[in-house]
């Protein structure tokens, strides 16, 4: 029971830390093509995994032709604001996503390992079922944490779609993998 309580406290601590994590320092990367064409990549030095990023601090990585203008920065800022709302709407609760994944895996582990233990005459089914639930539940929580990182992909996808509606700003969002 104490180990389950400790695990719960660790999970709560992870979510508290997530409220503080941001995308990191902004870096501008100049691109100078051989024919004289120029572009600028604007990227954030991300120091934390995607699932630890605070939704209020999500930021887009993007590329523009030539140097970044104030209008382009304003367009990106407005896109980020709207996409933060969108991401919070379609991915309302990370805690629910992680906990529900853990519960579903734990139930499957309880049933699967419990039924599997019936193949052995000496096995105490309830002990095996509890072990299966605990082991599978931890795997489910880990899977839920990984899928919570998909919020960054959702945010970036939103930004790409919004800025594609306004091609005259010439801002193209750079996306990371969802995992």
N, C-alpha and C positions, 0 to 999 in steps of 0.2 A: 504494500500500500504506500509506503514511504517513497519508493522509486517512482510510482505513478504520480505522486504529488510533486516530486522534484521535476519530473518530465513536464508536467503541466506548468510549473513555474518557469522552466526554461522556455517553453513555447510562448508564454505571456511576455517574458523578457525580450524575446525576439521581436514580437510585435511592437513593444515599446521602443526598441532601437529603430525599428522601421520608420517610426514617426520622425526621426531625426535625419535620416540619410537622404542626401541630395545627389544630383548627377555629377557634381565635381566642377573643377575649374574649366572655363571656356578657353578653347584654343582655336586660333585661326591658322589654317594651313594653306599657303599659297601654292597654286598650280600654274606653272609657266610652260606652255606648249611650245614646241620648236618653231611654229609659224608666228609666234608672238601673241597668241591667244592666252588670256588669263582667266582664272577662276579662283574661288576661295571656298575651302571646306571649313565649316564651323562645327567643331566637335567638342564634347564634354569629356573630361578625364574622369571616367566613372571608377570610383574606388570601392563600391559595394555591389553585391549581386543585385540583379533586377528586382527580386522579390523583397529586398530591403528598402527599395526606393519609396519615399513618401510621394503620394500622388500629387500633392500640392507643389512639389518641386520638380516634377518631370519636365524635361526639356528636349527639344528636337535637335538632332544633328542634321545639318543640311549643307547643300552646295549651291553656289550662285556663280553666274558668269561675271568675271571681273572682280571688283571689290564690293563688299557688302555696303549697301546704302542704308540710310535711316528708314526709308520707306520699307525696304525688305525686312529690316529688323522689327519694325512695327507690325508688318504682316505676320511674321513668325510669332511674335508675342501674342497677337490676337488669336492665331491658330492654336497656340499652346493653351491659352486660357479656355477656349471652347472645347478642345480635346480633353483637357483635364476633367471638365464637367461630363463629357461623353464617357470617358473611361470610368469615372465614378458611378455613372448610371448603369453601364452594361456589366461592370464588375463591382457590385456594391459592397461586398464584404470579403476581405481576404480570410478573416477568421472562420467564416462559415465555409469557405472553399476548402481550407485546410482541415478543419474539424470534420466536415462531412466526408471527406476523402478517407480520413483516419477511421471513422466509424464504419464506413462501408467495407473497407479492407479488413477491419477487425471482425466484423460479422462473418465475412467470407472465410477468414482464417479459423474462426471458432467452429463453424459448420464443417469446413473441409478437413481440418486436422482432427476434429472430433470424430467424424465419420471414418476417416482413415485409420484412427487408432483402434477401431473395432476389429480390424484385421488381426490384431494381436491379443491373445487370450489374457496375458498378464497386464495389459495396459489399463490404466485408470482413465477412462474416457474424459471425465471432467478436467483432469489435470492437463491432458494433452490439448483439449479444446481451449482452455485458458491460455496455455502457452501459444497456441496458434493464433488466438485473438491478439495477444500482446505483440507478438512478432509481426504479424500482418498489419496491425494498427500502426506500428512505427513506420512500416513501409508506406502505408497510406498517407500518413502525415508528411513524410518526405516527398511523396508524389504531389501532394497538395501544395507544398512549398514551391516545388519546381513549377507547377502550373500557375501559381500566383505570380511568378515572374513574367507570365504572358501579358500582364498589364502594360508593360513597356511596349511590347509588340502591338497591342491594341491601340495605345497612344500614338505610336509612330505611324501606324496604318491610317488612323484618323487624320493625322497631320498631312500625310501624303495625299489623301483624297481631297482634303480641304484646299490645299495649295494648288492642286491640279485644276480646281475650278477657277482659279485666278492666274492663268499662265503669264500674264503681263508682268507679274512680280519676278518671274524667272527664278523661283526658289524651288529646289528639288530636295525632298527629304531622303536622308540616308537611313535605311533600316537595318537593325541587327536581327539575328535569328531569334525566334520566339523562345529559345531555350539557352 
